[in-house]
Amino acid sequence: MTWAITWARTRAAWARTPAAALAVALVAGCSGAASASPGSSHPASKDRPASVATSAAGSGSGQADTGGGPSGAAPRHRALPRLPHLTDRQLAGQRVIYSYSGLTPPAALLAKIRAGQVAGVIFFSGNITSQAQLARVAAELQRAAMSKSDPVREPLLLMTDQEGGAVRRLPGGPAKSEKQIGLSAHPSHAARNAGRVAAANLRSAGLNVNLAPVLDVYRKTGNFIDEFGRSYSRDPAIVSQLGADFIQAQQGKGVAATAKHFPGLGAAARSQNTDLRPVTLNLSKSQIRSVDELPYRQAIAAGTKLIMVSWASYPSLGTKRPAGLASIVVQGELRKRLGYTGVTITDALEAGALRAYGGTAQRAVMAATAGMDLVLCSAQNPSQGTDAVTALTGAYRDSSINRAKFRQAVQRILALRMSLPG
């Protein structure tokens, strides 16, 4: 979320990295991580790869997380920026990530960006033919965000899923999956290299947020997270270290990291895909805290700029709601218990796991009420984002959502946008 502001700008200047080599064929797919399995009538899924790449090439506290130091020490905090004058709809728009289909941003989306009603855009394989093509699109979107009619005028959050291995939206690296990194001879080196490669690849395409790394600790070979090698290890200590290595390396090159899927999907069976259906993980509270949540402690210390919360339900944490709709998880486990002060982002708002929770409008308001900062509208139709903005505007106006907390969420997002290259 970005508005014209009256305070002095302290955002560091980021140099663009050279374009990464196009080492793999473009991975097809559409929502955060992948498409549905063959034969499925379900639209592209956010958490399953669209195809396996064939390349052989290798925070609720009112404080902003500005990134940790190279040693992994606890991140420094700074006061959140003051908000400029925004209409209610502009305020709501700063909390919504849009998506669209095809290679060209719709004129209506560009108009909303110029009007200061968009936080960012997520890209899928159907939006991309090459880094150069996407870089032209990204530049067009950022020019719209810098127009005089936008009261924010800060870089949009332009994002994709570039986890590595099978889950890659852009051609090129990182070529190794997280599991391959975890099994390599020098895993920390490999994780840091993957973070640097991911950042160079995204920056060459004009993007500034990667929806990676996955911090899920997988339990069984071939389960939902392990099926495509998306977990570093069964050992939470290894996942913790390698996730922090990736985060620090990537953010050191100017691309924000997103640790996902809090509090963890590592125990999900292969059929327990939250994109397709409701998922309940009957783990004990001690299991969740000692295994699944453990990697987030180190990710937070490493300064991860975003954390994505899962749509699975964890009854032992005190609620049957999906985690991203549950304040006891977002505000309790993540903010209060682990002390996270950065930006939270939902998984895909159109996910099948939310079928019992109404449409876009109801889901967006419930997520924001639970403490989610950014709402991810990844159905590749800008009207989904518009519906979310309209619902959030109404909830803010009638105080269905605490207005002070609503504005704090916007401040966290604004601080994130100010920290990133445009």
C-alpha positions as CSV (number, residue, x, y, z in Angstrom):
1,M,0.0,0.0,0.0
2,T,1.5,3.3,-0.9
3,W,0.4,6.9,-0.7
4,A,2.1,10.3,-1.2
5,I,3.7,11.0,2.0
6,T,5.1,14.1,3.7
7,W,7.9,12.5,5.6
8,A,11.4,12.2,4.3
9,R,12.0,9.2,2.2
10,T,14.8,6.9,3.3
11,R,14.3,4.0,0.9
12,A,17.6,2.7,-0.3
13,A,18.3,2.7,-4.0
14,W,18.5,-0.8,-5.5
15,A,20.6,-1.6,-8.5
16,R,19.0,-4.0,-11.0
17,T,20.9,-7.2,-11.4
18,P,21.7,-8.6,-14.9
19,A,19.1,-10.9,-16.4
20,A,19.4,-14.5,-15.4
21,A,20.0,-17.0,-18.1
22,L,16.9,-18.7,-19.5
23,A,17.8,-22.2,-18.4
24,V,14.4,-23.8,-18.4
25,A,11.2,-23.8,-20.3
26,L,8.5,-21.6,-18.9
27,V,6.6,-23.5,-16.2
28,A,2.9,-23.4,-17.0
29,G,0.5,-22.7,-14.3
30,C,-1.5,-20.1,-12.6
31,S,-1.9,-19.5,-8.9
32,G,0.8,-19.2,-6.3
33,A,2.6,-22.4,-6.9
34,A,1.0,-24.5,-9.6
35,S,-1.9,-25.9,-11.5
36,A,-4.3,-28.7,-10.5
37,S,-3.4,-32.2,-11.3
38,P,-4.1,-33.6,-14.7
39,G,-7.8,-34.3,-15.4
40,S,-9.0,-31.9,-12.6
41,S,-11.6,-29.4,-13.5
42,H,-10.4,-27.2,-10.7
43,P,-8.7,-24.0,-11.9
44,A,-4.9,-23.7,-11.5
45,S,-4.0,-24.3,-7.9
46,K,-1.8,-22.0,-5.8
47,D,0.2,-24.7,-4.2
48,R,0.8,-27.4,-6.8
49,P,3.3,-27.2,-9.7
50,A,1.8,-26.8,-13.1
51,S,4.5,-29.0,-14.5
52,V,7.9,-30.3,-13.5
53,A,10.7,-28.3,-15.0
54,T,13.1,-30.3,-17.1
55,S,16.2,-28.0,-16.8
56,A,19.5,-29.7,-15.9
57,A,20.8,-26.3,-14.6
58,G,21.5,-26.2,-11.5
59,S,3.1,-7.5,12.3
60,G,0.5,-6.3,14.7
61,S,2.8,-4.3,17.0
62,G,3.1,-1.1,15.1
63,Q,6.7,-1.8,14.4
64,A,8.1,-2.5,10.9
65,D,10.5,-5.4,10.3
66,T,13.2,-3.9,8.2
67,G,15.3,-7.0,7.8
68,G,17.8,-8.9,9.8
69,G,21.6,-8.7,9.7
70,P,23.8,-11.2,8.0
71,S,24.4,-13.1,11.2
72,G,20.6,-13.9,11.6
73,A,20.3,-11.6,14.6
74,A,16.9,-10.4,15.6
75,P,15.7,-7.8,13.0
76,R,15.9,-4.1,13.8
77,H,12.5,-2.3,14.3
78,R,11.6,1.2,13.3
79,A,8.5,3.3,13.8
80,L,5.9,2.7,11.1
81,P,5.4,5.6,8.6
82,R,2.6,8.0,9.1
83,L,-0.3,7.6,6.7
84,P,-1.1,10.4,4.2
85,H,-4.6,11.4,3.6
86,L,-6.5,8.5,1.8
87,T,-10.1,7.9,1.0
88,D,-11.6,4.8,2.6
89,R,-11.4,3.0,-0.7
90,Q,-7.8,3.9,-1.2
91,L,-7.1,2.7,2.4
92,A,-8.8,-0.6,1.6
93,G,-7.0,-1.0,-1.8
94,Q,-3.7,-0.9,-0.1
95,R,-4.5,-4.3,1.4
96,V,-5.3,-6.2,-1.9
97,I,-3.1,-8.0,-4.3
98,Y,-4.7,-8.3,-7.8
99,S,-4.2,-10.8,-10.6
100,Y,-5.3,-10.9,-14.3
101,S,-5.1,-13.3,-17.2
102,G,-3.0,-12.9,-20.4
103,L,0.1,-11.0,-21.2
104,T,-1.3,-7.4,-20.9
105,P,-2.5,-5.7,-17.8
106,P,-6.2,-4.6,-18.3
107,A,-6.8,-0.9,-18.6
108,A,-9.2,-1.1,-15.7
109,L,-6.5,-2.4,-13.4
110,L,-4.1,0.3,-14.5
111,A,-6.8,2.9,-13.7
112,K,-7.2,1.4,-10.2
113,I,-3.4,1.6,-9.7
114,R,-3.4,5.2,-10.7
115,A,-6.2,5.9,-8.3
116,G,-4.2,4.4,-5.4
117,Q,-6.4,1.4,-4.9
118,V,-4.0,-1.5,-5.4
119,A,-1.2,-2.9,-3.2
120,G,0.3,-5.1,-5.9
121,V,0.0,-7.8,-8.5
122,I,0.8,-11.5,-8.6
123,F,2.0,-13.1,-11.8
124,F,1.5,-16.6,-13.1
125,S,3.0,-18.5,-16.1
126,G,0.1,-17.4,-18.3
127,N,1.3,-13.8,-17.8
128,I,4.8,-14.5,-18.8
129,T,6.7,-15.2,-22.0
130,S,10.1,-14.0,-21.0
131,Q,11.9,-11.9,-18.4
132,A,12.1,-9.0,-20.9
133,Q,8.3,-9.1,-21.6
134,L,7.5,-9.2,-17.9
135,A,10.0,-6.5,-17.2
136,R,8.1,-4.2,-19.6
137,V,4.8,-5.1,-17.9
138,A,6.3,-4.4,-14.5
139,A,7.6,-1.1,-15.6
140,E,4.2,-0.1,-16.9
141,L,2.5,-1.0,-13.6
142,Q,5.1,0.9,-11.6
143,R,4.7,4.0,-13.8
144,A,1.0,3.8,-13.1
145,A,1.7,3.6,-9.3
146,M,3.9,6.7,-9.6
147,S,1.3,8.8,-11.4
148,K,0.3,12.1,-9.8
149,S,-3.3,10.8,-9.2
150,D,-2.0,8.0,-6.9
151,P,-1.6,9.5,-3.4
152,V,0.8,6.8,-2.4
153,R,3.5,6.8,-5.1
154,E,5.6,3.9,-3.7
155,P,6.6,0.7,-5.5
156,L,3.8,-1.8,-6.0
157,L,4.4,-5.3,-4.6
158,L,5.0,-7.3,-7.8
159,M,5.3,-11.0,-6.9
160,T,5.3,-14.6,-8.1
161,D,6.2,-18.1,-6.8
162,Q,9.8,-18.9,-7.6
163,E,10.5,-21.6,-5.1
164,G,12.9,-23.6,-7.2
165,G,12.7,-27.1,-8.7
166,A,9.2,-27.8,-10.1
167,V,7.6,-24.6,-8.7
168,R,8.9,-21.8,-10.9
169,R,6.8,-19.2,-12.7
170,L,9.8,-17.6,-14.4
171,P,12.2,-19.3,-16.8
172,G,15.5,-19.8,-15.1
173,G,16.6,-20.6,-11.6
174,P,16.7,-21.6,-8.9
175,A,16.9,-25.0,-10.5
176,K,17.2,-27.1,-7.4
177,S,14.1,-27.9,-5.3
178,E,14.2,-27.3,-1.6
179,K,14.5,-31.0,-1.0
180,Q,17.5,-31.3,-3.4
181,I,19.1,-28.4,-1.5
182,G,18.5,-30.1,1.9
183,L,20.1,-33.3,0.5
184,S,23.1,-31.6,-1.1
185,A,26.7,-31.9,0.1
186,H,26.7,-28.2,1.2
187,P,23.1,-27.3,1.9
188,S,23.6,-23.9,3.5
189,H,25.7,-22.8,0.5
190,A,23.1,-24.2,-1.9
191,A,20.3,-22.4,0.0
192,R,22.1,-19.1,-0.1
193,N,22.9,-19.6,-3.8
194,A,19.2,-20.4,-4.5
195,G,18.2,-17.2,-2.7
196,R,20.6,-15.1,-4.8
197,V,19.6,-16.7,-8.0
198,A,15.9,-16.2,-7.3
199,A,16.5,-12.6,-6.5
200,A,18.5,-12.0,-9.7
201,N,15.8,-13.7,-11.7
202,L,12.9,-11.7,-10.2
203,R,14.8,-8.4,-10.4
204,S,15.6,-9.0,-14.1
205,A,11.8,-9.3,-14.6
206,G,11.0,-6.2,-12.5
207,L,9.6,-8.1,-9.6
208,N,10.3,-7.4,-5.9
209,V,8.5,-10.1,-3.9
210,N,9.0,-13.8,-4.0
211,L,6.4,-16.1,-2.4
212,A,9.2,-18.3,-1.1
213,P,10.7,-20.1,0.8
214,V,8.5,-22.9,1.9
215,L,9.2,-23.7,5.6
216,D,6.9,-26.7,5.9
217,V,8.6,-29.7,7.7
218,Y,7.4,-32.7,5.8
219,R,6.5,-35.9,7.7
220,K,6.1,-38.6,5.0
221,T,7.7,-39.2,1.7
222,G,5.4,-38.2,-1.2
223,N,2.9,-36.2,0.9
224,F,1.4,-32.9,-0.2
225,I,4.6,-30.9,0.5
226,D,7.1,-33.6,-0.4
227,E,5.5,-34.7,-3.6
228,F,7.3,-32.0,-5.6
229,G,10.3,-31.6,-3.2
230,R,9.0,-28.4,-1.7
231,S,10.4,-29.0,1.8
232,Y,14.1,-28.8,2.8
233,S,13.8,-31.7,5.4
234,R,11.9,-33.7,7.9
235,D,14.1,-32.1,10.6
236,P,12.8,-28.7,11.7
237,A,16.3,-27.5,12.7
238,I,17.5,-28.1,9.1
239,V,14.4,-26.3,7.7
240,S,15.0,-23.5,10.1
241,Q,18.7,-22.9,9.0
242,L,18.2,-23.4,5.3
243,G,15.1,-21.2,5.2
244,A,17.0,-18.4,7.0
245,D,19.9,-18.8,4.5
246,F,17.6,-18.4,1.6
247,I,15.8,-15.4,3.1
248,Q,18.9,-13.5,3.9
249,A,20.5,-14.2,0.5
250,Q,17.4,-13.2,-1.4
251,Q,16.6,-10.1,0.6
252,G,20.2,-9.0,0.4
253,K,19.7,-8.7,-3.3
254,G,16.5,-6.6,-3.0
255,V,13.7,-9.1,-3.3
256,A,11.4,-9.6,-0.3
257,A,11.0,-13.2,1.0
258,T,7.7,-14.8,2.0
259,A,8.0,-17.6,4.5
260,K,5.1,-20.1,4.1
261,H,2.7,-21.7,5.1
262,F,2.4,-20.8,8.8
263,P,2.0,-22.6,11.1
264,G,2.9,-25.4,8.7
265,L,1.5,-27.8,6.0
266,G,4.2,-30.5,6.5
267,A,1.8,-33.0,8.0
268,A,-0.7,-32.8,5.1
269,A,-1.3,-36.0,3.2
270,R,-1.0,-35.9,-0.6
271,S,-4.8,-35.4,-1.0
272,Q,-4.9,-32.6,1.6
273,N,-4.6,-29.7,-0.8
274,T,-6.0,-26.5,0.6
275,D,-6.5,-25.1,-2.9
276,L,-9.0,-27.9,-3.6
277,R,-10.8,-28.7,-0.4
278,P,-10.9,-28.0,3.4
279,V,-8.0,-29.5,5.3
280,T,-7.8,-30.3,9.0
281,L,-4.5,-31.2,10.6
282,N,-5.0,-33.0,13.9
283,L,-1.7,-32.3,15.4
284,S,-1.1,-31.6,19.1
285,K,-0.2,-28.1,20.1
286,S,3.2,-29.3,21.2
287,Q,3.8,-30.9,17.8
288,I,2.8,-27.7,16.0
289,R,5.0,-25.5,18.2
290,S,8.1,-27.7,18.4
291,V,8.1,-28.9,14.8
292,D,6.0,-26.8,12.4
293,E,6.4,-23.4,13.9
294,L,10.1,-23.8,14.8
295,P,11.4,-22.6,11.4
296,Y,9.5,-19.4,11.7
297,R,11.5,-18.3,14.8
298,Q,14.7,-18.3,12.7
299,A,12.9,-16.8,9.7
300,I,11.7,-13.9,11.8
301,A,15.2,-13.5,13.3
302,A,16.5,-13.4,9.7
303,G,14.2,-10.6,8.9
304,T,11.7,-12.2,6.6
305,K,9.5,-9.4,5.2
306,L,6.4,-11.4,4.7
307,I,4.8,-14.5,6.2
308,M,2.0,-16.4,4.4
309,V,-0.6,-18.1,6.6
310,S,-2.1,-21.4,5.5
311,W,-5.7,-22.3,4.9
312,A,-5.6,-25.5,6.9
313,S,-7.3,-25.8,10.2
314,Y,-5.4,-26.7,13.4
315,P,-8.0,-27.6,16.1
316,S,-5.4,-27.9,18.9
317,L,-4.7,-24.2,18.6
318,G,-8.2,-23.4,19.8
319,T,-10.2,-22.9,16.6
320,K,-11.8,-24.9,13.8
321,R,-11.4,-22.0,11.3
322,P,-8.7,-22.1,8.7
323,A,-5.6,-20.5,10.2
324,G,-5.7,-17.4,8.0
325,L,-9.2,-16.6,9.2
326,A,-8.4,-17.2,12.9
327,S,-7.2,-14.4,15.1
328,I,-6.0,-16.9,17.7
329,V,-3.4,-18.2,15.1
330,V,-2.5,-14.9,13.4
331,Q,-2.5,-12.6,16.4
332,G,-1.9,-15.2,19.0
333,E,0.6,-17.7,17.6
334,L,2.4,-15.6,15.1
335,R,2.3,-12.0,16.4
336,K,2.2,-12.5,20.2
337,R,3.9,-15.9,20.8
338,L,6.6,-15.6,18.1
339,G,6.8,-11.8,18.1
340,Y,6.4,-11.3,14.3
341,T,6.0,-7.6,13.3
342,G,6.2,-7.8,9.6
343,V,3.6,-8.2,6.9
344,T,1.2,-11.1,6.8
345,I,-0.4,-12.3,3.5
346,T,-3.1,-14.8,2.9
347,D,-2.9,-17.8,0.6
348,A,-5.2,-17.7,-2.5
349,L,-8.5,-16.2,-1.5
350,E,-10.4,-18.4,-3.9
351,A,-9.0,-21.7,-2.4
352,G,-11.4,-24.6,-2.0
353,A,-10.5,-24.8,1.7
354,L,-12.7,-21.7,2.2
355,R,-15.8,-23.1,0.6
356,A,-17.8,-22.8,3.8
357,Y,-16.9,-19.1,4.3
358,G,-18.8,-17.3,1.6
359,G,-17.4,-15.5,-1.4
360,T,-14.6,-13.1,-1.9
361,A,-16.2,-10.3,0.1
362,Q,-16.8,-12.4,3.2
363,R,-13.5,-14.1,3.0
364,A,-11.6,-10.8,2.6
365,V,-13.3,-9.2,5.7
366,M,-12.8,-12.3,7.8
367,A,-9.1,-12.5,6.9
368,A,-8.5,-8.8,7.6
369,T,-10.4,-9.2,10.9
370,A,-8.2,-12.1,11.9
371,G,-5.2,-9.9,11.4
372,M,-4.1,-10.7,7.8
373,D,-2.5,-7.6,6.2
374,L,-2.6,-8.5,2.5
375,V,-5.4,-10.3,0.8
376,L,-4.2,-12.4,-2.2
377,C,-6.7,-12.4,-5.0
378,S,-5.1,-14.8,-7.4
379,A,-8.1,-16.0,-9.5
380,Q,-6.6,-14.1,-12.5
381,N,-9.7,-11.9,-12.7
382,P,-9.3,-8.3,-11.5
383,S,-13.0,-8.2,-10.5
384,Q,-12.0,-10.5,-7.6
385,G,-9.7,-7.8,-6.3
386,T,-12.3,-5.2,-6.8
387,D,-14.8,-7.2,-4.8
388,A,-12.3,-7.5,-2.0
389,V,-11.6,-3.8,-1.9
390,T,-15.3,-3.0,-1.9
391,A,-15.9,-5.4,1.0
392,L,-13.0,-4.0,3.0
393,T,-14.1,-0.4,2.3
394,G,-17.5,-1.2,3.8
395,A,-16.1,-3.0,6.8
396,Y,-13.8,-0.1,7.5
397,R,-16.6,2.5,7.2
398,D,-18.9,0.7,9.5
399,S,-16.2,-0.3,11.9
400,S,-16.8,-4.0,11.4
401,I,-13.0,-4.1,11.5
402,N,-11.2,-2.2,14.1
403,R,-10.2,1.0,12.3
404,A,-7.0,1.5,14.2
405,K,-5.8,-2.0,13.5
406,F,-6.9,-1.6,9.9
407,R,-4.6,1.5,9.5
408,Q,-1.7,-0.3,11.3
409,A,-1.9,-3.0,8.7
410,V,-1.7,-0.4,6.0
411,Q,1.3,1.2,7.7
412,R,3.1,-2.2,7.7
413,I,2.4,-2.6,4.1
414,L,3.5,0.9,3.3
415,A,6.8,0.3,5.2
416,L,7.4,-2.8,3.1
417,R,6.7,-1.0,-0.2
418,M,9.1,1.8,0.8
419,S,11.8,-0.8,1.5
420,L,11.7,-2.3,-2.0
421,P,12.9,-1.3,-5.5
422,G,10.3,-0.2,-8.1
